[in-house]
Amino acid sequence: MTVDDEQVGAIGAGLCAFVGVTHGDTPTEAARELDWSRLSDGRAILEAARILEEAGVPNARTDAEILAAHVVGVERPRLGLVPLVDSGVLDQYQSLIAERARRVPLQHLTGEASMGDITVAIGKGVFIPRPETELLFGWSLAYLEGSYHREEPPVVLDLCTGSGILALAIANARPDAIVHAVELDPTALSWARRNAEAQAQAGDTPINLVRGDVTDRNLLSELEGGVDLIVANPPYVPEDTDVDVEVREHDPSMAVFAGADGLSVIRPLVSNAARLLRIGGAVAVEHDDTNGPQTAELFRARRVFGEVSEHPDLAGRPRFVVARREATAAEAAWLN
Ligand SMILES: C[S@@+](CC[C@H](N)C(=O)[O-])C[C@H]1O[C@@H](n2cnc3c(N)ncnc32)[C@H](O)[C@@H]1O
């Protein structure tokens, strides 16, 4: 990009207004130094990070960089390679930073979230996928790769699918899988539909999206005993938990809270997993970090589950539980 003096002045004015430059440089002198790599080194992005930090935004610098990358349309690691930007871009950046400082979630500003190799659309009325759910996703792929040995394509079921991200990331990574996904909230379901259509158009194996209640004892009766892998990131936060502003004001509460103990959805979900899984199939359920042993106990208490294991997140906090559907004595006798 070539930039004449007039444009440089505009960039400088935009930036000075934004970062509140009060030193003696004339706008043009200051503007001459303004290429994006310098901004990412220490000016607009640093100032944006300061604004976000003062507003109490966690990981302020990261968010400042992600929003800068978003406005200039590059991947974050390439920010330093972006040449001069015009004042319109800086204005856009400034207004996004102001919104983030008002604690509008980052993903509502960028309009997207990623898992595995896919990116889905995110916005008002749907739960914002969390990085920790990548662990559940990673475990699922490893399970299908290492522990699934049937010749038929694996049947996978994502309960509480929200934007559909987990189901769609699995369908993307495992085109052979038959993936079903269940969601109760119509708004969330419409985001999932939009994302599922986009992924199918991009060439992924289409998934089967179903409106349903994962606590319903008749859920998906046509799949009974036929599912190889169930994954679920259900609502699981105990009701009296103090959550961040972003969660309180922007995540749908039915996506977050689950009764006084955080287990009101997981409890019936465990029963449905027992009914829907094929013998030998597995289930993995994300839970609140206060509920690791309690979630594991819900599986152990059902005798049809074995090999129950608790899995921590990267910070070492209890994050998801895995269990294997075993045959009851009657089923074993029938099979023999
Ligand atoms: C924590 S969000 C997870 C969404 C998605 N799996 C993810 O990881 O981003 C939980 C989702 O479960 C949905 N949900 C809550 N209760 C449900 C129920 N009884 N049956 C089906 N879906 C439910 C919510 O609407 C929300 O979309």
Ligand as a Chemical Component Dictionary entry (heavy atoms), coordinates in Angstrom:
data_LIG
# 
_chem_comp.id                   LIG 
_chem_comp.type                 NON-POLYMER 
_chem_comp.pdbx_formal_charge   0 
_chem_comp.three_letter_code    LIG 
# 
loop_
_chem_comp_atom.comp_id 
_chem_comp_atom.atom_id 
_chem_comp_atom.alt_atom_id 
_chem_comp_atom.type_symbol 
_chem_comp_atom.charge 
_chem_comp_atom.model_Cartn_x 
_chem_comp_atom.model_Cartn_y 
_chem_comp_atom.model_Cartn_z 
_chem_comp_atom.pdbx_ordinal 
LIG C1  C1  C 0  -22.920 -24.831 27.625 1  
LIG S1  S1  S 1  -23.886 -24.650 26.156 2  
LIG C2  C2  C 0  -22.853 -25.628 25.079 3  
LIG C3  C3  C 0  -23.038 -25.392 23.636 4  
LIG C4  C4  C 0  -21.996 -26.103 22.747 5  
LIG N1  N1  N 0  -22.005 -27.523 22.964 6  
LIG C5  C5  C 0  -20.623 -25.539 23.001 7  
LIG O1  O1  O 0  -19.769 -26.234 23.562 8  
LIG O2  O2  O -1 -20.385 -24.393 22.620 9  
LIG C6  C6  C 0  -25.247 -25.686 26.534 10 
LIG C7  C7  C 0  -26.345 -25.737 25.476 11 
LIG O3  O3  O 0  -27.354 -26.647 25.942 12 
LIG C8  C8  C 0  -28.627 -26.151 25.623 13 
LIG N2  N2  N 0  -29.584 -26.781 26.560 14 
LIG C9  C9  C 0  -29.849 -26.437 27.837 15 
LIG N3  N3  N 0  -30.722 -27.303 28.383 16 
LIG C10 C10 C 0  -31.023 -28.218 27.410 17 
LIG C11 C11 C 0  -31.847 -29.355 27.364 18 
LIG N4  N4  N 0  -32.565 -29.745 28.428 19 
LIG N5  N5  N 0  -31.910 -30.076 26.221 20 
LIG C12 C12 C 0  -31.184 -29.693 25.127 21 
LIG N6  N6  N 0  -30.367 -28.623 25.117 22 
LIG C13 C13 C 0  -30.279 -27.887 26.249 23 
LIG C14 C14 C 0  -28.500 -24.663 25.770 24 
LIG O4  O4  O 0  -29.504 -23.986 25.056 25 
LIG C15 C15 C 0  -27.084 -24.444 25.223 26 
LIG O5  O5  O 0  -27.123 -24.173 23.847 27 
# 
loop_
_chem_comp_bond.comp_id 
_chem_comp_bond.atom_id_1 
_chem_comp_bond.atom_id_2 
_chem_comp_bond.value_order 
_chem_comp_bond.pdbx_ordinal 
LIG C1  S1  SING 1  
LIG S1  C2  SING 2  
LIG S1  C6  SING 3  
LIG C2  C3  SING 4  
LIG C3  C4  SING 5  
LIG C4  N1  SING 6  
LIG C4  C5  SING 7  
LIG C5  O1  DOUB 8  
LIG C5  O2  SING 9  
LIG C6  C7  SING 10 
LIG C7  O3  SING 11 
LIG C7  C15 SING 12 
LIG O3  C8  SING 13 
LIG C8  N2  SING 14 
LIG C8  C14 SING 15 
LIG N2  C9  SING 16 
LIG N2  C13 SING 17 
LIG C9  N3  DOUB 18 
LIG N3  C10 SING 19 
LIG C10 C11 SING 20 
LIG C10 C13 DOUB 21 
LIG C11 N4  SING 22 
LIG C11 N5  DOUB 23 
LIG N5  C12 SING 24 
LIG C12 N6  DOUB 25 
LIG N6  C13 SING 26 
LIG C14 O4  SING 27 
LIG C14 C15 SING 28 
LIG C15 O5  SING 29 
# 
